[in-house]
Amino acid sequence: MKLLFTLSGIQISVARYFLQIVCIFCLVHSTLIAQNNTLFTIGSIEVKNGEKVSDSLIVEKGIDEGTFIPITIINGANSGPVLTLFAGIHGTEYVPIITLQQVLNEIDPDEISGTLILVHVANIPSFSTRNAYKSQIDNKNLNRAFPGKKDGTISERIAYTLTNVIIKKSDYFIDLHGGEFNEALINFIYFYYRHPSRELNQKTSMLAHAMGNHYLIPVNYNHVPDSFDNYWSELVAIKNNIPAISVECGDRGMIDVEEIEFTKRGIINVMRTIGMMEGEVFRTEYPLYLFDEKELNSSYNGIFFPLVEEGQYIVKETLIGYTTDYWGNVIEEFRSPSSGIVTVIIKVPAINIGESVCHVHKVKDTFED
């Protein structure tokens, strides 16, 4: 009996020892998982909860030269959504770039829930050479190159990296643009509606109305051709079921302090709206919705003279501007095809065949999806 009891005690002790080992293993394993869950990773960049890290994503050399993408990841102390902000897709849109620098300096990771990804200058090749629309390397517009190609030209490889490494990790996405050095424009926002997902439509509309821009341009998702091979960044997000908008802020390549503060205020309000920050939330009051865009394009190379201002209301057949040849002879006049508001007007003399000189939208004070 004593021997059996001893053996039983040994068996019990061994069982308890084994159970303790299993518990310790599970505790260590769960701790490791928890630690891993606190990391947010973009490429090789790892950021712990409560940290802020700035680094570069490398776009390797391919059929042409490579480049880098400067980014910052602000990983909040608490869990929450991932919001991504792009700036610098076009080379001379400066207000968004400076705005994101200020956001970087002012956002404390201990005061946010979730993760904020800042792409400071998406298109370094165009930015560094002050090219407005297209890269001097491959002559392509980055915002017509999404979702990109892994083995494509430099613009396509940048788009591929931004799509697969950053956009697809986002819960919300905002692409910040502005007027190039030759463009005067009003601040407006593109947002999609009539996507098959009602929830996506609601969240996208929420983003658009949280930025504070007075003018909103709804885009019918059903009118986007399935045949599109290359398109803009916010559409690739929408196609991946990520709520996304495209914002225009600032114009003529100028660094306007008021525009920067306005844009930053909108970003902070978006973060509060989606639960990333505490604070009072606002929604754009009395927005105007813009429809039926008309774009006027040049038929000649020459010198353009604008006769209207951005934000000006005009009636059909209003003379918007004219082009002369290089000796001052008028060779083309531009008249508005409809009544509405001037959303974009070119403000530099140089104009080339096929280039846009003006955009006119019809205006409504209500919008129904």
Buried (B, 14 or more C-beta within 10 A) or exposed (E): EEEEEEEEEEEEEEEEEEEEEEEEEEEEEEEEEEEEEBEBEBBEBBBEBBBBBBBBBEBEEBEBEEBEBBBBBBBBBBEBBBBBBBBBBBBBBBBBBBBBBBBBEEBEBEBBBBBBBBBBBBBBBBBEEEBBBBBEBBEBBBBBBBBBBEEBBBBBBBBBBBBBBBBBBBBBBBBBBBBBBBBBBBBBBBBBBBBEEEEBBEBBBBBBBBBBBBBBBBBEBEEBEEEEEBBBBBBBBBBBEBBBBBBBBBBBBBEBEEBBEBBBBBBBBBBBBBBBBEEEBBEBEEBBBBBEBBEBEBEBBBBBBBBBEBBBEBEEEBEBBBBBEEEEEEBBEBEBBBBBBBBBBBBBEEBEEEBBBBBBBBBEEEBEE
